[in-house]
Amino acid sequence: MVEIVEVGPRDGLQNESALVPTAAKIAYIEALIAAGARRIEATSFVHPKRVPQMADAEAVMAGVPRAPGVRYIGLVLNERGLDRALAAGVDEVNVVLVASETFSRRNQGMSVAEAVRSFAAVSGRARAAGLGVTATIGASFGCPFEGEVAPATVAGLVRDCADAGADEIALADTIGVGVPADVVRLVEATRGVTDLPLRFHFHNTRNTGYANALTAVEHGAAALDASAGGIGGCPFAPNATGNIATEDLTYALRRSGIASGLTLSGVVDAAALIEHELGAQVPALLGRAGDFPGELSPER
């Protein structure tokens, strides 16, 4: 089995220009829980001027159901974000660092070295409060400003984060440039410095996201990020289109004999809900093409 971390409510919505009401975000999350999602990146605690869609982070967290077994993740970039996340009652924090200097400064306003020091401070406080900590290495597969990123550079950041207390490492293809061979190279490089669980975050910008996801599972990934409907992108990276779609990924996994714990019909329903709110067709294909030969149990 592979765990799917549902990121639609955060990474999915953050790049959408149509502001989604808080109640609709909560309904989206409720639909995802009904579909079987158990780790949900619900929001991000960043300055609302930078990401207006996430300005209601506290209100979202106040309204989500506290169902048994469901863990809510909040994205934070610094200690100010952590303060808000702790007060809002998240179960985990996802802390983003970036593998290139230019993107790090544009995305977070700090150098990579400063980001590592910030991560250590956030991680220590979050762990002391009993929260899980994921270190996401953005632009692991390539930078929109500097181009290629060496696996050794990513591995160095992973080592720093592991030493600073990360519980999980997520490697993010922020701009969707990776191919399966890149996945293999990064797994090998990362496994040379840590045995922490690996999670992957893929975008389908160049139509390689699903192949990358299946390759990651073949090489030991414990979790994959996906967004119901395939919505999303990074507002600070040019042409960073949507995440891989939860329903399309679930279909590919199930047909490959890999369980995810999700029901396709439930995820399609969640995607339809957010599609209605956005007023535009979502990128995911399962809702249009339908299942084949018909939905099976999530335990297959």
Secondary structure, DSSP 4 states (H G I P E B T S, - for coil): --EEEE-IIIIITTT-SSPPPHHHHHHHHHHHHHTT--EEEEEE-S-TTT-GGGTTHHHHHHHS---TT-EEEEEESSHHHHHHHHHHT-SEEEEEEESSHHHHHHHHSS-HHHHHHHHHHHHHHHHHTT-EEEEEEETTT-BTTTB---HHHHHHHHHHHHHTT-SEEEEEETTS---HHHHHHHHHHHHTT--SPEEEEEB-TTS-HHHHHHHHHHTT-SEEEEBTTS----TTSTT--PBPBHHHHHHHHHHTT---S--HHHHHHHHHHHHHHHTS--S-SHHHH--SS-PPPTT-
